[in-house]
């Protein structure tokens, strides 16, 4: 059964956050809230966690996982950013955007797109997620919690606990999330390409 953590949305209890981080470091898979919608997350080197996310979501090996980063300095360790892209991405973070960029050698090979060698990165504007990332000290490997056949993500922690009780190790509940995933911008080529229109305003990239 998944552990359930009721976490204050504005003042996350440090004890709860540390317990979740311990679970992640021990190979756990969690469901957690972000500034767009709920996500599944595990530690960066957790091979089993990656497979579990693929299984829960019904994903193939072409899916772009997202590295949820605490700040821009951390993000810059895992992707290559030219000057123009640097300015564009920095101006839109933190926020409800995922950026697809060329991966550095810091990104495990099996996380990057098999042909393009790219990975998704984002910096969330969410107090609980930021607290989690600060204690973890590295990006959280993530994917939107959208189940196969469903049109929209679940918004309630209890609903997620009931649905995924035997396939995740913990659920963080800090109140209802939104149902709109991030806007996804692909910066791996010369011009930005909008892959998915979501919670982030696309006007600055058009």
N, C-alpha and C positions, 0 to 999 in steps of 0.2 A: 504493500500500500504506500501511496505517496504521502510524504509529510506535508502538512498544511501550515503555512506561515501567514498570519494576519499582520501585515506591516503598515504602519502609519504612512500615508502618502506624502506628508510634508516633513515629518521627523522620524525617519525609519529607525526602529529599535536596533542598536548596534549588535546586541546579542543574537537577534534573529538573522541579521545580515551575515554575521560571522559563521553561524551554523550552516547557512546556505553555501557560503564559500567553502567550508570544510567538505560539504557534500560534493561540490564541483571538483575539488582537488582529489577526492576519493573516486572519481570516475562517474559521478552522478549526472543525471539529465534533469533539467528543471523547466517549468513553464513560468514565465515571468512577464510583468507588464512593461510596456514601453510608452513613448509619447505618441505612437500611432495605434498599435494593437498588441495583443499578447504574442510572445515569441517562445520558441523552444531554444534552450541554450545548454552548452556543455563547454568544458575546458578545451583549449586549442588543440592539445595533443591527444584528445580522447577518441581513439579510433572506433571503439564500440558505441560511443555517444553519437558519432556521425552516422553510423549504420542505423542506429535506433531512430534518429531524426528522419533519415530516408524512408525507413519502414513506416513510421507513423504518418508521414505526409505523402507517401507513394511517389518519391522522387527518383529520377534517374541520375546518371553520373554527369549530366550536362548542367545540372542545377547549380546556380551560383549561391554558395553559402555567404553569409554576411559576418564580418568581424565587427562586433559591437565594441567600439573604442571609447575610452574615457575622455580623451582630448585629442587635439590636433597633433601634438608631439608624438603620441602613441600611434595614431593613424599613420603618420609618416614613416614609421619603421616597417610597415607591411605593404605599402604600395609606392609605386614610382609616380612622382608628380612634377610635371613641367611647370614653368612659371605661371603661364596663363591658367592652367588647370588648378594650380595651387590657389590662386586668387579666387577663382570661381567656387571651389569647394569650401575654402575657408569662410567665404562670405555667407554660405548657406548652412553653416554648422555652429552650434548644435541645432538639430531640427529633424523633421520627418522626411529625410532624404537618404537614399542608399546610392552610393557611387560605385560604379564598376570601373576598376583601374588595373593596370598591369601589376602583378604581384612581385614582391621582392623575395629573396631567398629565405626570409624569415617565415614565409607562409608554407606549411607542409604541402607537398606536391599533390596529395589526394584531395586537398581543399580547393585548389585552383581549377578553373575550367580546363578540361583535358587538352583542348586544342589552342585556346587563346592565351592560356596561362594568366588569367585574370581572376580577380576576387572582388566581392562586394564589401564595402566598408561604410560605417556610419557612426556618428556621434549623437547619442540620444539626448533630448531635452526632457529628462524625467528624473526626479529626485531619487526614487528608489533604485532605478537602474544605475544611476551614477554612483550611488553608495555601494552597490554591489561591485561595480567595476573598480572603484577606488580600493576596496579591500582585496579584491582578487589580484590586482596588479598586472593584469594582462587582458587582452581582448577576450570577449565571450563569443564563442562560435555560435551563430544563431541562424534561425529560419523562422519566418512568420508562422504562427500557429493556425494554419488553415488546413482543415482535414479534407481528405479526398471526397469529392462529391458535394462539398459544402460551398455555398456562394459567398459566405461571409465568416470571418473569424468569430469565435466565442468571446464574450465580453466579461464574463463573471468568473472569478477564481473558483467559487464552489462548483459551478457548472463544469469547469475544466477538471477539477478534482474528481468529480463523478465520472466524467467521460474517459479520463486518462489515468485513473487510479493505479492501474497495474503496469503501465508502460513508461511512466516518468517517476522520478524519485522525490520530487518536491514541487509544490505549487506556491508561488508568492501571490497573495491577494492584497492589493492596496486600493481597492475600489475599482469600479468598472473602467475598462479601457475603451478606446474608440474602436470602430470597426473598419476604418480605412487604413490599408497598409501604406508604407512609405512610397513616395515617388522615386522611381529608379532612373538614374541618368548614367548612360554608358559613355565614359571618357577614354575608352581604350583606343579610339581612332582619332583622327585630326579634329573632327567636329563632334560636339556632344549629341547623343541620340537619346531621346526619351523612350525608355523601354516600357515603363508603366507610369500612368498618371495616378497619383494617390494623394496623400495628405499634404505634401509640399507643393507650393506654387511653382508651376513650370515656366512662368513668364520670363524669368531671368535667363533661361536656357534656350529660348526660342528666338 
